[in-house]
Amino acid sequence: MPRAVTKIYIDDIDVDRRLSELGMDRQDILDIRDVAASMHATGSSPLFPANGAGQLAYQYGTRELRATFLKRSWEIDQSYGTNGVRHPDHKLIVLYQNVDVACSLTDLPQARSRKGAGSERLSQGNSFELMEEDVPSTHTEEGLGVAVWYVMVAQDGAVEVTHAVIKGNKFSEFIERIFVHDGSDFDGLEDRGSSDDDAVDFDITISRK
């Protein structure tokens, strides 16, 4: 089956319009990036664990994302063990993500750590119809209809808001990409951490007695 063509928003007027349609704001996204980046710099000390910088960026990036969106009446969401926010009226979830590159037309962003099964199940919620694919039997009706977006922050300060699908522990399909900033206003961060510097997804098994 044919894949959906990725929609990319680059011009400021298109970026601001699409963010507004999603209930987001450009400055809010930049503030999330700035907080995450400052904590990444704090965690770059050689006394921290190898993945300390990325872990701090993820934790404080997620905290800032939640604090920002809660002011807009969004709600905390922890579907499938992930940590994000959910729109109060629309089936829309937003998560924070450290990535290797953002706002590039030649390279697609990838998470700086492998994605787990929970993230994969969540990301595929309403995306099959957009990609013209059959819904796998492993997906429940509860998960369908939820669009999952990621605030993707690269170490050079580039940041995009992207609707992507995870398959095989990585981002495999990109439905929409909103280029918020290319990082030209930003001092690059030295990469002292390992590639496995993000939150780890766990599969939780519940045994009924």
Residue, then its C-alpha position, 0 to 999 in steps of 0.5 A: m500500500p502507498r505511504a502517506v506523503t509527509k507534510i512539512y511546515i517551514d515558513d513562519i506563517d505556516v508553522d504558527r498556523r499549524l501549531s495554533e490548530l493543534g493548541m500549541d504556541r511557538q514560544d512555548i515550544l522554544d521555552i521547552r527546548d531551552v529548559a531541556a538544553s540547560m539541563h543537558a549542559t548541567g548533566s555534562s559533568p564527567l561526574f555524572p553517569a554517561n547518560g546523565a545529560g540526556q536523562l536530565a534533558y528528558q526529565y526537565g523537558t517533560r516537566e516543562l512540557r507538562a507545566t506549559f501545556l497544563k496552563r492551557s488546560w491540557e491533562i497529564d497522560q501516561s498511556y502505555g507507560t509514556n509521559g506526556v500530555r493529552h488535549p482536553d477536547h481532541k484525541l491528541i497526545v504530546l511527548y518530549q523527545n531527545v533526537d539526533v537531528a531536527c528541522s533537516l530536509t535531508d536527515l530524518p530525526q531519530a530518538r537518541s535511545r531505542k523506543g519501547a513497545g509501549s511507545e510503539r503501540l501508542s504512536q500507532g493509534n490513529s496512523f494506519e488510515l493515514m498510511e493506508e495500512d491495515v490495523p494490526s490485531t494487537h491494537t485495541e479500539e482504546g488506542l485508535g484515534v489518538a494522534v501522538w506528536y513529539v516535541m523533538v529537540a536536537q543538541d544543536g538547538a533545532v526543534e520540531v513538533t512532529h507526528a510520527v509513528i514508531k516501529g521496530n524501536k525507532f521512528s519509521e513514518f513521519i506524517e507531519r513535521i513542523f519546523v519550529h526553529d533550526g537552532s541558529d539562535f542557539d549555542g551548540l552543546e557538547d555531546r558527552g553522553s552515550s546514545d542511550d540517554d533518554a527514558v527507557d520504556f518498560d513493558i508492564t505485565i499484569s498477572r490476575k490472581 
